[in-house]
Each structure stands twice: as structure tokens, then as C-alpha cells.
Amino acid sequence: MKHYDIAVIGSGPAGQKAAIQAAKLEKKVCIIEKDPVLGGAGINTGTIPSKSLREAVLYLTGSNKRALYGDNFRPKRDITIEDLIYVSQHVIHNERGVIREHFDRNGIDLLWGNAHFEGPNLLQLEMPEHTEMITADKFIICTGTRPATPSSVPFNDHNIFTSDGLLRLAHLPKSIIVVGGGVIGVEYACMLGTLGVRVTLVEGKTELFEFLDREIVEALQYQMRQVGITLRFGEKVSKIEEIDAPSNHGSKLVQAHLESGKCLTAQCLLYAVGRQGTTKSLQLENVGLVPDDRERLKVNKSYQTDVAHIYAAGDVIGFPALASTSMEQGRLAVCHAFGVETTSIPELFPYGIYAIPEISMVGKTEKQLTDAGIPYEAGIAHYKEVARGQILGDTVGMLKLLIHQESRQILGVHIIGTQATELVHIGQAVMAFNGTVDFFINNVFNYPTLAETYKVAAFNGSNKLRNI
């Protein structure tokens, strides 16, 4: 029976970084993967496929260049699913290879099979050819999540599906209902809308993304409507069903009945309300752990569960459930497990939403500052004010700095537009060193770049503070 210093369950972003960190600490490490491929949802069904798909959509439709070349600019007229999937499959294949290379280079044992706990330090692996038992001093659970599939929804993988099923569509639909206005629902709604699909997004709340800056959200909602997406806020779906199409050629449509009495009809429906943890098969009761009703695990600030030698990281512990934060959680958990001091600033973890246009933020929102009674001023720059924005054809992008009225420290950065998820890291770095708005005023940025928007926003905010 093999023994390890730590066993990592799951090869998604959290598991990858946890295993590699443990190996760098010269520990004997294994990583266990139940699927036939590495990478978890992040590589195979979530982050990488959807972001690759987004890039393909922007390129093939030319939607992000129409301010330069005209409203009718379109590099490819008849876009197929094959066109879109080709790019993502190429990236997925490469990423799997990179992960495997990292495991091999760091001497990490890769074990394929379903794992479950037989005891506090004992795992049983159901492998393709046989069953194997291993022991470990410590464990980290990084099994991730899967799309929620309530029994009331008649999923069939051809016209009623989750985000996983969307990637397996045979052809682009003419119309779609997206149920759920979370990150996944909005990202796919934006992509499909940009492709010319008639999209109706149904969200139970009165607006999108409560954790984001309201001005940024309003701008996103405006842009979504501009591409023809219908936003149905404050609405809940009571029933979903297939119906016969009026043509009577054997084709089917989907109807979504809303609690308000409305009835929506489309060729297909994407159900994107929540995700479910994947811990049931681990038999956690054998080690005294009880997940919540969505199979997620509760952890402390060091990512320890209620059982001291068992840690958890990534989507399986809930919000923010981002690949970037999952990687850091995995690293920090392992460092704590082996007594290695680390420095991390969770309050400065950035958020990135790959809608069209993309959004990113770090720090506090205006609402959070107002509720906390912190005096601030907002400095705003529009992409159209800088030459790079004009060159890229992005005239709707915006960057906002939230500045403390007394100390002049940067309290938050909020961006919507091209490369928002890249730009945010400049503000993140300045905030990590308690920088002030004067950093942006007194430093030079390459010209022409989108980074100049920081300087424009800094001057705008500084002028407001001086009442000029």
C-alpha cells in the first residue's frame, strides 16, 4: 500500500496548484482524477472552452471591429459550431499536455480512478483495471462542481441542456432561452447574442451581479440589449417543457412558463442556475465531514475543513468559484498544511467576467464604501478618450477608480471593455502597496495603450477632489 504526505483529489485548477506546491516542498504527492482527462471543469467544460469560444465569436463575427469597419463588417458570414469548437479543442488539448508535463516534472504520482474515504487516512481508488488502497497524512479535496440539474427540468442534451451540453450542440439555434443571470448564463448569452441568436435571459433578481459596481452593470446590460438580448428581470421559471413546432415536421420547441404567467418559446433552453458540488462519492461520512445541501464543504481561512488534516479548495467550497482564486486557495491550503508561512491578500483577489464586453474589478464597490461610511471620489476614463481605444474600435469601454477623499488611496478599480481582465492587475498592484491616485498622475504610460485610462481617470478623480 502506497503512502503519501498528501493526496490531492481532483486535477482542476485548485488541485493542480496544490499538488505542485506540495511537490515544491519536497513532499510525496499524488493527485487523483476520476475522469479520463486532466484539468477538471476548468479545462474541459468551463473556463477554457467558454473563453476560447468567446475569442472565436469575436473574431469570426468581427463585432469588436465594427466601430472601425462599419456595422456590416463580418469576417465569416455562415458561422458553424465546428468553426467555434475548433479553437477551444485546440487550446484544451494543449492545456492538458501542459498540466501532465508539470506533474511529471515535479514527480507527482497521477492516479486515475474514483476515490472514497475508508477511514481518516485511508482512500480506496476504483481504477479501470483494479481497486487500490492508499494512505496519506493529509488530504485536499478539489473535486469542483457540476451544473445543477433539478429533477423538475426535463434535460435531454439536444434542446434543454446545461452549460456542459451547450458545448455539444450540433448546430447554432436561431433562438434560445437562458435561465439564470449568473456569470455562466451571462457569458453564454453574450456570445450567442453576438452570433445573432435571439436570446432571452431570465433572472429572478432585479439586476445582474450584485457584487459588481452598479454603473458597470448598467453599462453591460445596455450593451447586451444593443445586440438584441432580451432581459427578463424579477422573473422565475415555474415549468419547462418541450412542445411540437407549428411546422409539424417533427421538430420540437421549448417553452418556459414564468411564475408571472408569461410563456417564452425558443428552439432551445440553457439552464444555468447554480452549480452542485461533487463530494457525494467521497463517502465523507467515514471521516466525519458533512457537506451542505449542494455538496459543498465549509472551510476556515486556511482552507481546513472540520477535520484538521483534510483541506478543501476551489469551486467545491463555493464563492467566488473562479479558476484564478481556486489556484491560490490550493497553494495556500498546502502551505498551511505543512507549516509554511505565506502572504496572501484575499480582499484584493480580482474578479473577471468574460461577457461581451468583458468586466473586471478589484477592491471595493461604491455601495460597499457608502455603506461603510468611507468618503471617496470616483475618477472615470472612457476608452474613447485614449488613442488605443480608437485604434481598437472600442468606444464604449470605461475605467473607474475609487479614491479615498482624505488619504487619496485607491480603494477600488472597476473596468468594462476590451482587455478589462488584463488592465485590472495594474490597479491591483498599486492597491497592494497602498498606492495613491498620485502614482497614476506622476508616472508615464506607453502611448498608445489602454493603460493610459488609469492616468485619465486619476486626473479626473483628482480634479474632483480639488473641486475643479
N, C-alpha and C positions, 0 to 999 in steps of 0.2 A: 504494500500500500504506500503510495507516494505521499509525502508530507511537504507542505509549503508554508512559508512565512505568511503569505497572504494569497487568498483565492479571490479573483475578481469574476463576478457573474455578469456577463453581458459585454459585448465588444463595441458598443456605441461610443459617442464622444467621451462620456464620463469614464467608462471602463477603459478605453484606450489610454487616457492620460493617467488614470490611477495605476494601471499596470506598469506603464513606462516610468512613472515616478518611483514606484516601489523597486523596479529594476535598477534605477539610478542610485538608489540607496543600498544596492548590493544585497537585496533580498531575493529569496527564491519565490518566483511568482508564476501563477498560472492564470490564464483567462479562459473562461468557459463560454461557448457560444452555441445556442440551440439551433439556430438557422444554418443553412448550408453555405451562407456567405457572411463575410465580416462587415462590420460597420453599423449594425442596428438600423433603426428607422432613420437616423441622421443621414446615412449614406444611401440607403436603398429605397426608402419610400417618403422621406420627409425633406430635410433641409437641402441636400444636394440635388435631388431630382427637381424639386419645385424651383429652386433658384436657377438651375440650368435651363429649365423650361421658360422661366421669365426672360432670361437673356435671349433665348431663341425667339420668343414672341416679339420682343423689342426690335430685334434685328430684322426679322422676316416681314413684320408689318411696317417698319420704318416710322412707327408712331412717335418716337422721340426725336425725329429729324424733320417733322412736318413744318415746324416754325421756320425752317431754313428752305425746304424744297417744295413747300405747298401742301395743302390738305389732301391732295390725291397721291402723294408720294407713297409708294409701296414696293419694296424690292421684289416681293413674290406675291402674285395675285391669288393663286389657289394653294393655300397652306394646308397641309395634311398632318395627321397625327404623327406619321412617320418622320416628317420634317422636324417636328418638335421633340420627339423622343430620341432622335439620333444623337443630339448634343448631350442630353442627360445620360444616356447609356455609355457614351464615350468617357464622360467625367467619372461616372460611378465605377467603371472598370479600372480606371487609373487610380482612384482613391482607395479601392480595395487593395490594389497592389502596394500602394504606399504604406497602408496600415500593416500588411503582412511583413513588409520589409522592416518596419520599425520593431515589430515583435521579434523577428529573427535576429536582428542586430543587437537587441537588448537581452537575448537569451530567455525570452518569456515562453513558457510552455503553452501552446494553444490546444485546448481540448474541445472537441466537437461533441455536443450532446445536451440532453436535458438534465439539469441539476436539481436536486432537492435535498433539504437537510434531513439527516437521520439522527443527528444529535448536535450538541453545542459546537463541536469542532469537526463534525463528520458530514461529508457530502457524498451522495450517491449520484453517479452520472449514468444516464441511459444513453449509451452511444450506439451508433448504427450497427455495429457488429457484436457488441457485448455490453455488460454492465461493469462499472468500475467504481471503487470507493477511494476517496482521497480525504486527507485531513489537512487542516490549516490552523495556524494560531489566530489569524484574523481573516475577516471576510468583508468584501464591499459589494453591495447589491446595486447593479447598474442596469437593470433589466428594461428600463424605459417604459413606454406606454404604447397603446394602440388606439385607433379611433373608437370612440364609444358607439356601440351598436345595440340600442334598445330594442327589445322584442316587439315593440309596437310599430316599428318601421320595417316594411317588407323589402329588405335589401335583396338585390338579385344580381348585382355586379354588371348589369348592362344598361339600366336606366335609373336605378336607385342605388346609390353607392356612397362610400366614404372617400376620403382623400386618397386612400390606397387604391381604390377601384378606379378613380379618375385617371390614373396613370396607365390603366389598361384598356381605355376606350378604343373601340375600333375606328371611330371617325368623330370629327368635331360635330357637336349638336348645333342646331340653329337657335335653340333656346334652352335655358337651364334655370332651375330654382336652387339657390344656395341657402340652406338653413343653417344659421349661425354666423354671427358677425365678429368672431374672434380672429386671431391672426391668420389661421389657415383659411377660413372662409373668405376673408377679405382679400388675401393674396391671390387665391384662385379666381375669385370674382373679377378682380382687376385684370388678370391675364386673359380670361375668357372674354371679358368685355372689350379689351383691346383687340382681340381677334375678330370681333364683330358678332360674337354670340350675344343674343338677347338675354341679359342676366337680371334676375330679380333676387335680391338678397333680403332675407327675413331675419330680423334680430329682435329679441324680446326686450332689450333695453332701448332707451330713447335716443342713444347715440353710440358711436363706436369708441372703443378703447378708453375706458375711464381713467386709466393710469397715464395717459398722454396729455400733453398740453392741448387745451381746447382750441386754440387758434390753428394749430397744426391739424387737428382732427377735422375742423370745419373746412380747411383747405383741401384735405383728402376727400371728404365727402363731396365737395364741389367738383373735383376732378373726376371722381367716379361717375357722377351724374353726367358730366360732359361727354363721356364715352358711351352713354346710353344705359348705364346700370340703374335699375330702379331700387331704391332703398325703402324697405318697409320696416320702420322702427316701431317699437312698442307692440309688436305682434308675436303671437305664439302659435305654433302649428299644433293642431289637435288631431289631425289624421292625414296620413299619406297613403295614396293608392294608385294603382295602375288603371287606366281606362282605355277603351278602344278609340283609335284615332277616327275622326269623321270620314276619312277616305275609305275606310273598310277594306284596306289592303293588308290586313293582318298586323299592321304596325300598332304600337301602343304609345300612349302619352302618360304623363304623371300628373296627378292632381294633389295639391297641398291645401287642406282645409284649415283655415285660421280660426282661432277662438272668437275673433270679432265677427265671424260669419262670412268673411271673404273666401273666395276659392281661386287659387292660382293654378294655371296649367302650363306645362312645358314639355319638351321632349325628354328631359331627364332631370334628376334631382341629386344634388350633392348635399349629404348630411354631414355637417361639420360642427356639431355641438359637443364639445368636450372630448377628453381622451381618458382612457381607462388604463390603470397600472397593470402590470403583468407579473404579479407576485404569487398568484394562486397556486401555481405548480411547484413553488419552492417549499411547500409544506412548512411554513413559518411557525406553525403551532408547535413543532418539535423543538423549537428553540425559545418559545415563549414570546414571540412577536405577533402583534395583531395589527394588520393593515387597516386603513379606513374603508369606507364603503365603496371606494373607487380603486381599491387595491394599492393605494399609495402608502408610503412609510413616513412616519414622523421622525425627525432628527433634531439634534441640538445644533448649536452654532458651529460645532466641529464635525458635523455630519455623522455623529454617532446615533444609533438607534437606542431603544431602551435596553438592549443587550450590549454591554460595553465593547465587546470585541467584534461586533457586527456594525458596519457602516453602510450608508446608502447615499447615492449621489445621482444627479441627472433628473430627467423627467419624472422618475418614479417617486421623487419627493415633492413634486408639484411646482408651483410658480417659482421663477419665471419660465422654466422649461424651455430654455434656449440652448442650442449646441455650445455656444461660447461660455455661458455660465456653467453648463454641465462639465465641460472640460476642467474648469477651475475648481469646481466642487470635488471632482475626482482627485485632483492633485492635492488639495488641501486636506481631504479626508485621510489620504495615505500618510501625509506628513504628520498629522496629528497621531495617527495610529502608531507611528514609530518614533514619536517624541522629537520631531524636527520642527524647530520654530519657523514660522512663516509670517509674511506680511501680506495682508490682503485688504482691499477696500470695497466690500460688497456694495456700499452706498454709491460707489462710482462704477458699478457694472453698467455698461451701456446696453440699451435695447435697440434692436434693429428690426424693422418690419419691411419686408420686400414687396410692398404693394407697388402700384404704378400711379403716381411717383412713390419712391421709397421714402421711408421715415426713419429717423434715429434720434435718440435722446440720451442724455446723461445728467444726473443730478435731480434737482427739484423742479416741480412744475409751479406755475403761477398760483394755482389753487393751494398747493401744499404750503407755499410761503405765506400766502394770505391767511390761511387757517392757523399757521404758527405765529402770526404777528410779526413776521420778519420784513422790514422795509426793503423794498427792491425797486429797481427800474429795469425796463426791458429795452435792449438795443436790437434793432431789426435791420437786416440787409436782405434785399431781394436779388436773386441771381441776375435779373435783367440789368442790375446796376453795375455788374462787372463784365469785362470783355469776354471772359471764359464762358460765362452763361450765354452770351450772344453767339459765340462760336459753336457751342454745343446745341444751340437751339432750345435751351431750357429757359423760358421766360416766366415760369410760374414758381420756381424754387424759392425757398426762403430760409434764412438762418436767424435764430433768435438767441440772444444772450440775456440771462437774468443776472443782474448786478446788484450787490448789496449797496444800499444808498450811503452807508457810512464807511465801511471798510473797503468798498469797491471790489470785493472778491467776486469771482464768478460762481454763481450758485446753481446754474443750470444751463444746458445747451440743448436747443430743440431745432431740428432741421427737417425740411421736406424738400425733395428734389434729387436730381442726379448726384450719385455718389454720397448721399447723406450718411450711409453707414461707414464710409471711409472718413469723411470730414469730421465726424463726431469725436474721433480719437485725438484731434488737436486740442479741443476743449477739455477732453477727459484728462490729458496730460497736465494741462495748466491747472485744472482744479485739484489734481492730486498733489501738487506742490503749493496749494493755497494761493495760486496766482490771482492777480487783479486784472481789471479791464485794461490797465496801463500796459500790460505785456503786449497786447494786440496793437495798441496805439504806437508803441515805441519800437516795434520790430517790423522788419521788411519781409514781405511775402513775394514769392515769384510771381511774375506777371507774364501772361495772363493765367490765373488759376482761380478755382473756386474757393481756395483758402483765403483769398482776399476778402471774402464776405465776412470773415471774422473781424478784419480791420474796419470795414464799413459799419458793421453792427456795433463795434466798440466805440467808434466816433459818434454814432447815433445815440447810444446809451449815455456816453459821457456828456454829450451836449444837453441831453435831458436833465442829467444830474446838475449841470451848471445853469439850467433854466435858459438856454439859448437855442 
